[in-house]
Amino acid sequence: MNSKVRKFKAIYLLVGLLFVGLIVPNGCKKSEPAASTEEAGQVAADITQQTVCPVMEAPINKDLFTEYKGKKVYFCCPGCKEKFEKEPEKYLAKLPQFKG
């Protein structure tokens, strides 16, 4: 019985080492170039502040935005972006990045 337990422990240890050896190196690979610190900070600040579209008040899509007065404004769909660009002042009260 004792030899079975030793074999089980040895196999368990080998499988564990194999698993760690395969997973850990893959986790260190970078797939995309890192954004500049300033760019990353601006995106993070804008997204954390604005969570809803100023036109439809739906959740934003971070890929749909325009810059207005040096700040990014995010939208839920391309139609909302067009509406905002026609009359931006109409929607500024709904945008946290323009308050205060």
Residue, then its C-alpha position, 0 to 999 in steps of 0.5 A: m500500500n505504501s508503494k502505491v501512495r508513493k507512486f501516486k504522489a510522484i505522478y501527482l507531483l510530475v503532473g503539477l510541475l508539467f502544468v505549471g511549466l506549460i501555463v506560467p511561461n504562456g502567461c508572460k507573453k505580451s500580445e499587444p504593444a503597451a499604450s503610452t502611460e498618458e494614453a492609458g490614463q486618459v482612456a481609463a479616466d474617461i471610461t470610469q467617468q462616463t458609463v452611459c451614452p449622452v444621447m440614448e442613455a444606454p451603456i457605452n461602447k468604448d470603441l465609439f467615441t469623438e473628441y470634444k474640447g479635448k475630452k473623449v465622449y463615448f457612445c452606444c452606437p454610430g447614430c448617437k455619435e452623429k447626433f452628438e456631433k451635430e449639437p454637442e452643447k445639447y448633451l454636455a449636461k449629461l456628461p460627467q467629464f464636462k461637469g465642474 
